[in-house]
Amino acid sequence: MRPDLTTAELRSERLDLLPIAPEHAEELAAALADPALHAFTGGRPATAEELRARCERLAAGSPDPAESWGNWVLRLRADGALTGYVQTTVRPGQAELAWVVGTPWQRRGLATEAARTLLAHLTAAGATTAVAHIHPDHHASAAIARTLGLHPTTHTQDGETRWQADLLPNTPG
């Protein structure tokens, strides 16, 4: 696995995807403060202190040597706002994806743009399967997964449907 797979800074049309770090915690907590973001996943918005501890754990990486964690905050270049995050757990050949965009920035295509950028990065690095777990009633996330080429499967985990796609490697052509 390439060492920069989960730590590279990525760029999309409107966003800078920056590796998550503890210094993002306060701004990320504000961006994700709407309790409605937890309608499908449960829980409540994290405080800045809780998020700082989580960012430290995520930035340190997976304790399992068979997998890597990648976590990026989304910085909107137009105004510099931190709008959410994307993340992946990479295992040999497979990348599991997740995305969250704060309520004020939803319905602008930012989650799709960020997830597409991450997926292209992972595909170029050799991932052959993409996976996401989505609550059956979370239609916005299902639409993002469909746009990425993922399809629902019959498998569920913790009440969420497994979406999956086989990826074609980027080959010179």
Phi and psi in degrees as GROMACS dihedral restraints (atoms count N, CA, C in turn):
[ dihedral_restraints ]
;  ai    aj    ak    al  type     phi  dphi    fc
    3     4     5     6     1   -65.7    20    10
    4     5     6     7     1   138.0    20    10
    6     7     8     9     1   -64.1    20    10
    7     8     9    10     1   -28.0    20    10
    9    10    11    12     1   -90.5    20    10
   10    11    12    13     1     4.0    20    10
   12    13    14    15     1   -54.0    20    10
   13    14    15    16     1   -44.1    20    10
   15    16    17    18     1  -107.1    20    10
   16    17    18    19     1     7.1    20    10
   18    19    20    21     1  -125.4    20    10
   19    20    21    22     1    -3.0    20    10
   21    22    23    24     1   -68.9    20    10
   22    23    24    25     1   143.4    20    10
   24    25    26    27     1   -77.8    20    10
   25    26    27    28     1   134.0    20    10
   27    28    29    30     1  -116.3    20    10
   28    29    30    31     1   159.2    20    10
   30    31    32    33     1  -140.9    20    10
   31    32    33    34     1   134.6    20    10
   33    34    35    36     1  -118.0    20    10
   34    35    36    37     1  -171.5    20    10
   36    37    38    39     1   -57.0    20    10
   37    38    39    40     1   -44.4    20    10
   39    40    41    42     1  -116.5    20    10
   40    41    42    43     1    -8.2    20    10
   42    43    44    45     1  -123.9    20    10
   43    44    45    46     1   148.4    20    10
   45    46    47    48     1  -104.9    20    10
   46    47    48    49     1   125.8    20    10
   48    49    50    51     1  -100.1    20    10
   49    50    51    52     1   111.3    20    10
   51    52    53    54     1  -110.9    20    10
   52    53    54    55     1   133.8    20    10
   54    55    56    57     1   -52.9    20    10
   55    56    57    58     1   132.4    20    10
   57    58    59    60     1   -62.8    20    10
   58    59    60    61     1   143.1    20    10
   60    61    62    63     1  -146.6    20    10
   61    62    63    64     1   156.7    20    10
   63    64    65    66     1   -54.5    20    10
   64    65    66    67     1   -31.1    20    10
   66    67    68    69     1   -68.9    20    10
   67    68    69    70     1    -8.7    20    10
   69    70    71    72     1   -85.3    20    10
   70    71    72    73     1   -11.2    20    10
   72    73    74    75     1   -57.6    20    10
   73    74    75    76     1   -48.6    20    10
   75    76    77    78     1   -63.9    20    10
   76    77    78    79     1   -46.9    20    10
   78    79    80    81     1   -68.2    20    10
   79    80    81    82     1   -37.6    20    10
   81    82    83    84     1   -66.6    20    10
   82    83    84    85     1   -40.6    20    10
   84    85    86    87     1   -59.9    20    10
   85    86    87    88     1   -41.4    20    10
   87    88    89    90     1   -66.6    20    10
   88    89    90    91     1   -40.7    20    10
   90    91    92    93     1   -67.3    20    10
   91    92    93    94     1   -29.3    20    10
   93    94    95    96     1  -109.1    20    10
   94    95    96    97     1    24.4    20    10
   96    97    98    99     1   -76.0    20    10
   97    98    99   100     1   -13.4    20    10
   99   100   101   102     1   -72.8    20    10
  100   101   102   103     1   119.8    20    10
  102   103   104   105     1   -58.2    20    10
  103   104   105   106     1   -24.0    20    10
  105   106   107   108     1   -61.3    20    10
  106   107   108   109     1   -23.6    20    10
  108   109   110   111     1   -64.3    20    10
  109   110   111   112     1   -16.2    20    10
  111   112   113   114     1  -103.1    20    10
  112   113   114   115     1    10.2    20    10
  114   115   116   117     1   -57.5    20    10
  115   116   117   118     1   -36.1    20    10
  117   118   119   120     1  -102.6    20    10
  118   119   120   121     1   -18.7    20    10
  120   121   122   123     1  -105.7    20    10
  121   122   123   124     1   -14.4    20    10
  123   124   125   126     1    82.6    20    10
  124   125   126   127     1   175.9    20    10
  126   127   128   129     1    84.4    20    10
  127   128   129   130     1  -159.8    20    10
  129   130   131   132     1  -144.8    20    10
  130   131   132   133     1   165.4    20    10
  132   133   134   135     1   -60.3    20    10
  133   134   135   136     1   139.2    20    10
  135   136   137   138     1   -78.2    20    10
  136   137   138   139     1   147.4    20    10
  138   139   140   141     1   -75.0    20    10
  139   140   141   142     1   166.9    20    10
  141   142   143   144     1   -60.0    20    10
  142   143   144   145     1   -38.6    20    10
  144   145   146   147     1   -66.3    20    10
  145   146   147   148     1   -43.6    20    10
  147   148   149   150     1   -63.2    20    10
  148   149   150   151     1   -41.3    20    10
  150   151   152   153     1   -68.3    20    10
  151   152   153   154     1   -35.6    20    10
  153   154   155   156     1   -61.3    20    10
  154   155   156   157     1   -44.9    20    10
  156   157   158   159     1   -63.6    20    10
  157   158   159   160     1   -41.1    20    10
  159   160   161   162     1   -65.2    20    10
  160   161   162   163     1   -43.6    20    10
  162   163   164   165     1   -60.2    20    10
  163   164   165   166     1   -39.0    20    10
  165   166   167   168     1   -62.2    20    10
  166   167   168   169     1   -44.7    20    10
  168   169   170   171     1   -63.8    20    10
  169   170   171   172     1   -45.0    20    10
  171   172   173   174     1   -65.5    20    10
  172   173   174   175     1   -43.2    20    10
  174   175   176   177     1   -65.1    20    10
  175   176   177   178     1   -28.6    20    10
  177   178   179   180     1   -71.2    20    10
  178   179   180   181     1   -22.3    20    10
  180   181   182   183     1    93.0    20    10
  181   182   183   184     1   170.4    20    10
  183   184   185   186     1   -68.1    20    10
  184   185   186   187     1   138.7    20    10
  186   187   188   189     1   -75.0    20    10
  187   188   189   190     1   -13.0    20    10
  189   190   191   192     1   -89.4    20    10
  190   191   192   193     1   115.7    20    10
  192   193   194   195     1   -65.4    20    10
  193   194   195   196     1   -13.2    20    10
  195   196   197   198     1   -85.7    20    10
  196   197   198   199     1    -2.9    20    10
  198   199   200   201     1  -140.6    20    10
  199   200   201   202     1   157.6    20    10
  201   202   203   204     1  -125.8    20    10
  202   203   204   205     1   146.5    20    10
  204   205   206   207     1  -108.1    20    10
  205   206   207   208     1   136.0    20    10
  207   208   209   210     1  -124.9    20    10
  208   209   210   211     1   129.7    20    10
  210   211   212   213     1  -138.7    20    10
  211   212   213   214     1   124.8    20    10
  213   214   215   216     1  -128.3    20    10
  214   215   216   217     1   135.1    20    10
  216   217   218   219     1   -84.0    20    10
  217   218   219   220     1   155.0    20    10
  219   220   221   222     1  -107.4    20    10
  220   221   222   223     1   114.3    20    10
  222   223   224   225     1  -106.0    20    10
  223   224   225   226     1   117.2    20    10
  225   226   227   228     1   -77.3    20    10
  226   227   228   229     1   116.2    20    10
  228   229   230   231     1   -65.8    20    10
  229   230   231   232     1   -30.0    20    10
  231   232   233   234     1   -57.8    20    10
  232   233   234   235     1   -39.3    20    10
  234   235   236   237     1  -131.6    20    10
  235   236   237   238     1     0.9    20    10
  237   238   239   240     1    80.7    20    10
  238   239   240   241     1     3.6    20    10
  240   241   242   243     1   -72.2    20    10
  241   242   243   244     1   140.1    20    10
  243   244   245   246     1   -85.7    20    10
  244   245   246   247     1   121.4    20    10
  246   247   248   249     1  -110.8    20    10
  247   248   249   250     1   -12.3    20    10
  249   250   251   252     1   162.1    20    10
  250   251   252   253     1  -152.3    20    10
  252   253   254   255     1  -154.6    20    10
  253   254   255   256     1   162.4    20    10
  255   256   257   258     1  -127.7    20    10
  256   257   258   259     1   154.4    20    10
  258   259   260   261     1  -149.2    20    10
  259   260   261   262     1   160.0    20    10
  261   262   263   264     1  -144.7    20    10
  262   263   264   265     1   147.0    20    10
  264   265   266   267     1  -114.0    20    10
  265   266   267   268     1   119.4    20    10
  267   268   269   270     1  -106.8    20    10
  268   269   270   271     1   125.3    20    10
  270   271   272   273     1  -120.7    20    10
  271   272   273   274     1   166.4    20    10
  273   274   275   276     1   -49.7    20    10
  274   275   276   277     1   115.6    20    10
  276   277   278   279     1    79.9    20    10
  277   278   279   280     1   -14.3    20    10
  279   280   281   282     1  -124.3    20    10
  280   281   282   283     1   139.4    20    10
  282   283   284   285     1  -126.0    20    10
  283   284   285   286     1   121.9    20    10
  285   286   287   288     1   -95.2    20    10
  286   287   288   289     1   131.4    20    10
  288   289   290   291     1  -113.3    20    10
  289   290   291   292     1   151.6    20    10
  291   292   293   294     1  -149.7    20    10
  292   293   294   295     1   154.7    20    10
  294   295   296   297     1  -148.6    20    10
  295   296   297   298     1   145.5    20    10
  297   298   299   300     1  -145.6    20    10
  298   299   300   301     1   129.4    20    10
  300   301   302   303     1  -125.0    20    10
  301   302   303   304     1   133.0    20    10
  303   304   305   306     1   -57.8    20    10
  304   305   306   307     1   149.9    20    10
  306   307   308   309     1   -51.6    20    10
  307   308   309   310     1   -43.0    20    10
  309   310   311   312     1   -62.6    20    10
  310   311   312   313     1   -18.7    20    10
  312   313   314   315     1  -109.9    20    10
  313   314   315   316     1     4.5    20    10
  315   316   317   318     1   -73.3    20    10
  316   317   318   319     1   162.4    20    10
  318   319   320   321     1    68.0    20    10
  319   320   321   322     1    23.7    20    10
  321   322   323   324     1  -117.1    20    10
  322   323   324   325     1     0.7    20    10
  324   325   326   327     1    82.0    20    10
  325   326   327   328     1    10.8    20    10
  327   328   329   330     1   -69.8    20    10
  328   329   330   331     1   -39.7    20    10
  330   331   332   333     1   -64.9    20    10
  331   332   333   334     1   -42.2    20    10
  333   334   335   336     1   -62.5    20    10
  334   335   336   337     1   -45.3    20    10
  336   337   338   339     1   -61.2    20    10
  337   338   339   340     1   -44.8    20    10
  339   340   341   342     1   -67.3    20    10
  340   341   342   343     1   -45.1    20    10
  342   343   344   345     1   -65.3    20    10
  343   344   345   346     1   -38.2    20    10
  345   346   347   348     1   -64.7    20    10
  346   347   348   349     1   -40.5    20    10
  348   349   350   351     1   -63.5    20    10
  349   350   351   352     1   -45.0    20    10
  351   352   353   354     1   -63.5    20    10
  352   353   354   355     1   -44.6    20    10
  354   355   356   357     1   -63.3    20    10
  355   356   357   358     1   -40.7    20    10
  357   358   359   360     1   -61.8    20    10
  358   359   360   361     1   -41.4    20    10
  360   361   362   363     1   -61.1    20    10
  361   362   363   364     1   -45.7    20    10
  363   364   365   366     1   -69.7    20    10
  364   365   366   367     1   -38.0    20    10
  366   367   368   369     1   -64.2    20    10
  367   368   369   370     1   -44.1    20    10
  369   370   371   372     1   -62.4    20    10
  370   371   372   373     1   -27.7    20    10
  372   373   374   375     1   -85.7    20    10
  373   374   375   376     1    -3.3    20    10
  375   376   377   378     1   112.4    20    10
  376   377   378   379     1     2.0    20    10
  378   379   380   381     1   -63.2    20    10
  379   380   381   382     1   136.1    20    10
  381   382   383   384     1  -111.5    20    10
  382   383   384   385     1   -12.1    20    10
  384   385   386   387     1  -137.4    20    10
  385   386   387   388     1   135.1    20    10
  387   388   389   390     1  -112.6    20    10
  388   389   390   391     1   140.1    20    10
  390   391   392   393     1  -135.6    20    10
  391   392   393   394     1   144.7    20    10
  393   394   395   396     1  -143.0    20    10
  394   395   396   397     1   147.3    20    10
  396   397   398   399     1  -111.8    20    10
  397   398   399   400     1   122.6    20    10
  399   400   401   402     1  -133.1    20    10
  400   401   402   403     1   133.5    20    10
  402   403   404   405     1   -60.4    20    10
  403   404   405   406     1   137.4    20    10
  405   406   407   408     1   -58.8    20    10
  406   407   408   409     1   -23.7    20    10
  408   409   410   411     1   -96.8    20    10
  409   410   411   412     1     1.6    20    10
  411   412   413   414     1   -90.0    20    10
  412   413   414   415     1    81.2    20    10
  414   415   416   417     1   -66.1    20    10
  415   416   417   418     1   -32.7    20    10
  417   418   419   420     1   -66.0    20    10
  418   419   420   421     1   -44.9    20    10
  420   421   422   423     1   -67.6    20    10
  421   422   423   424     1   -35.8    20    10
  423   424   425   426     1   -62.6    20    10
  424   425   426   427     1   -39.3    20    10
  426   427   428   429     1   -64.4    20    10
  427   428   429   430     1   -39.2    20    10
  429   430   431   432     1   -63.1    20    10
  430   431   432   433     1   -47.2    20    10
  432   433   434   435     1   -59.0    20    10
  433   434   435   436     1   -42.9    20    10
  435   436   437   438     1   -61.0    20    10
  436   437   438   439     1   -43.0    20    10
  438   439   440   441     1   -61.1    20    10
  439   440   441   442     1   -33.7    20    10
  441   442   443   444     1   -77.9    20    10
  442   443   444   445     1    -7.2    20    10
  444   445   446   447     1    93.6    20    10
  445   446   447   448     1     8.3    20    10
  447   448   449   450     1   -83.0    20    10
  448   449   450   451     1   153.4    20    10
  450   451   452   453     1  -131.1    20    10
  451   452   453   454     1   144.2    20    10
  453   454   455   456     1   -67.0    20    10
  454   455   456   457     1   145.9    20    10
  456   457   458   459     1  -112.6    20    10
  457   458   459   460     1   179.8    20    10
  459   460   461   462     1   -86.3    20    10
  460   461   462   463     1    -3.2    20    10
  462   463   464   465     1   -84.9    20    10
  463   464   465   466     1   139.1    20    10
  465   466   467   468     1  -126.7    20    10
  466   467   468   469     1   155.6    20    10
  468   469   470   471     1  -146.0    20    10
  469   470   471   472     1   123.0    20    10
  471   472   473   474     1    50.9    20    10
  472   473   474   475     1    40.8    20    10
  474   475   476   477     1    79.4    20    10
  475   476   477   478     1     3.4    20    10
  477   478   479   480     1  -108.7    20    10
  478   479   480   481     1   146.0    20    10
  480   481   482   483     1   -84.0    20    10
  481   482   483   484     1   137.1    20    10
  483   484   485   486     1   -82.6    20    10
  484   485   486   487     1   124.0    20    10
  486   487   488   489     1  -104.5    20    10
  487   488   489   490     1   145.1    20    10
  489   490   491   492     1  -150.9    20    10
  490   491   492   493     1   151.7    20    10
  492   493   494   495     1  -146.6    20    10
  493   494   495   496     1   140.9    20    10
  495   496   497   498     1   -84.4    20    10
  496   497   498   499     1   134.2    20    10
  498   499   500   501     1  -103.3    20    10
  499   500   501   502     1   145.0    20    10
  501   502   503   504     1   -96.7    20    10
  502   503   504   505     1   126.5    20    10
  504   505   506   507     1   -65.0    20    10
  505   506   507   508     1   148.3    20    10
  507   508   509   510     1   -72.9    20    10
  508   509   510   511     1   117.6    20    10
  510   511   512   513     1  -120.5    20    10
  511   512   513   514     1   142.8    20    10
  513   514   515   516     1   -62.8    20    10
  514   515   516   517     1   142.2    20    10
